[in-house]
Every structure is written in C-alpha cells, then in structure tokens.
Amino acid sequence: MENLQGKRIGFAITASYCTFSKILDPLKELIRLGAAVTPIFSFHTASIDSRFYKASDFRTEIEAITGNNVIDTIPAAEPIGPKKLFDLIIVAPCTGNTIAKLAYGITDTPVTMAVKAHLRNNRPVLVAISSNDGLTGNAANIGKLLNTRNYYFVPFRQDDCTGKPNSLVADMALIPASASFAITEKQIQPMLR
C-alpha cells in the first residue's frame, strides 16, 4: 500500500448511516499511509440527523480526521474534473440509490457530480457497496458498474443472508488495500467475500 503516499483522494460519503462508524478507521489508515484526503458529502449525509450521528457532529469528526473541509454542493464538486483534483475517488459507503445514479449517469448530488467530474479524466473510482437491495433492484446496476471502465469495488458480501437476504455490504476494513489496487487500475481479488 506504499503507492498511496502523496496521492490525492476524494472520499465521498453517501447516506448509509449505519455504516458511518465503519469507515472511520479505514479513512484514518489512508491518511496514515500518506494520502491527502478530501471528504465529499451527499446532500443527505450533510443534512440529516440519524440515530447514529448528528449531521453536524459527523461533519466535524470527518473534517478533523482529514484536515480538510467537506465538499457538499454540486458547484463545489464540479471543478474536481477540470482541475484534476484527485488521483482516486472512493465512494464509501455507496448506497443503492447512488449506485443506480452512477450506473445511469445521473448527476444530482455532490457525490455524483464529483464522480462524473473525476471520470472525465479517466481516473479510477472505488465503490464500497452498502445496499439493502443489492441482489434485487440494484443487482443490474452493480453489474453495469462492474463492467464499466474505471470502476473498482471494495470486496463485498451479503451482510445478513437470513434477515436481509438481498442486502450487500463492502468490507470497509479493506478500503485502504482496495484503494492501493484501484489507483493502479486493478481490481483487488477476491471481490466476493
């Protein structure tokens, strides 16, 4: 994972609130490995208080970890492409809603704008799935992204095969290792855990 030293990473967070605590240690590890990380929030991440975090508290924590202000508007995300701000964008957690938007090129949140702007430079995007409908409504969208150039995935699995048989979640602890592969345009294997 030495190849993350000095790399510029956009870390985009979408509103799978129950997963927020699981991205904190991987985020710290990216920084420990020498990456410069800028957080990007979806509208819901930036504004909705959940039973897991108050939005303002989560923002404060993420900004303290990264040392950078959150990008949380579409106009603030748009220059990511023209200015070539990042070597890699990580979307973690990436909700089914965001997966569907990415699969169909819908750009209506700061996260989807960040990814669209970044992809114009043929640079990698790493997706860490967190979706209750990953094996139903979003299965086709995940498949589409799996076959789209510049998209890479953090290894994922069913998170509760009896209680929520259609739900998929990435192993967030593997974000740094997956980033190390994605930044060199390779998919970490095995992808299904």
N, C-alpha and C positions, 0 to 999 in steps of 0.2 A: 504493500500500500504506500510505498515511498513516493509513487508518482503523483500523489495529491499535494505534495509540497509546492506552495505558491500558486496552486490552482484556484481559480475564482468560481465559486459555486453559488448558484441561486437555489435556495431551499424553500420550495413552495409548499404551503400547508393548507390543505382543504379540510372541511368540517366533519371529520370523523372524530368527534370529541373524545370518545372512549380510548382512542389510540394516542392522544397527545402526549401522555406521560411516557409512552414507549419510544418516542423519537428523541427525547432529551439526551440520553446517553450517547446514541449514535451521532447526534449533532455535535456534542462536545468532543467526540472522538475525531470527527472530521477536522475540527479546529486543532486538536492536539497533533494531528498528522500534517499540519501546516497549511490547510486550505483556508482561504478567505471566504467566509460565508455571509451572504446577504439573505435575510428572510423575506418571503413574499407570502402575503395572506390573501385567501379568498375573501369575498365580502362577508360571508357568514363566520369565518374564523375571526375576522377583525371585529365583528359587531355583536355576536350572540353569546350571552352568558349561558353556560350549561351547568349540569350538576357536577361536572369535572373541573371546570375552570371558569372564572370570570374572564371575559374577553380582555379587559384591561390588564389583569394580572398575568395572563398568558403572554400578552404582548411585552410587558415589562420583563418577564423571565427570558423570552426569546431574544430580545434586544440586548439584555445583559450577557447572555451566553455568546452571542455573535459579535457584539460590539458595533452593530450596525442597525440603523433604523429600518423598520418594516416598509416594504413596498406594498401599498394597499389600495391603489387606484389603477384604473386602466391607463390613464395618461402617464403615470409614473412608470408603468411596466413597458409601455411601447418603445422607449429608447433602448431597451435591452438588445434588440436586434441591430439597429443602425450603429450603436456604439460598441457592439460586440463585447458586452459587459461580462459574460460568463463563459467558462470552458465547459460547464455542465450545469444543467438544471435537474434537481431532484424534486419530485412531487411525492411528498410523504407526510401524512397519509394521503392517498389518492382515492377519493370517493368514487362510487359508481357513476354518480352524476358527472363528475369531472372526466372520468374515462370516456363516457359517451360523448361529451363535448369535444374532447381531443380527437376521438375517432372520426368525428364528422366536421372538424374544423370550426366549431362554434367558439367565438371569441367574445365572451360577455362577462368575464371576471378578470381581476388582476392576474390570477394564475394562468388562465387560458391565454391571455394576451402575452404573458411572459414566455410561455412555451412557444406560441406562434412566432413571436419576435425572434426568439432564440433559434428556432428551426430554420429560419430563413438563411442562416449561416451554416447549415448542415452540421450542426453541433448536437451532441448527444443529450437525451432526456432519459432520466432514470425514474421509473414508476414503482411506487410501493403501494400495492393494492390494499384497500380496506373497504370491502363492499358486501353488503348483505345479499345482493343479487348477482354475484359473480358467476354463478353456474346457471342462472336463468336469464333474465333480461339483459344483463351485461356480458354474457358469455361471448356473444358475437362481437361486441365492441373490444373486448380484451383480445380476441382472436385477430381482429383487424389491426390493433396496435402491435401485436406480436409479429405481424407481417409488414410493418411499416418501417422504413429506413429511419435510423437514428433513435428509435425507441428501444429501451432495455428495461429489464424487470428485476426488482429485488425478489429473490425466491419467495414463493407463496404456497399456501396450503389452505385446506378447509379449517376454520378455527373452531367449529363445534359441529361435527358431522351428524350428531343425533338431534341436537336442539335447533340448529340453524344449518341444515344440510346444503343450502345454496350459497352460504357465506364464505368468502375468501379473504385472507389477510396475509400480508407480507410479513416475513420475519424481520422486524425492524432492526434487530441487532446486526443484521447483515448489510445494512445500508453502506457503511464505510467500505467493506470488501467489494460490494456490488458497484459502488462508485469508482473504485480503482479499476475494475474491468471496463465499465461503461465509458470512462474517459479515454480509454484506448480503443473504443468502438468494438468491445467484445461483451458477450453475454456470460455472466457468471453461471456456472453449472454445478449441481443440477438446479434447474429452475423450479421444479415442483418438489416440495419437501414433505 
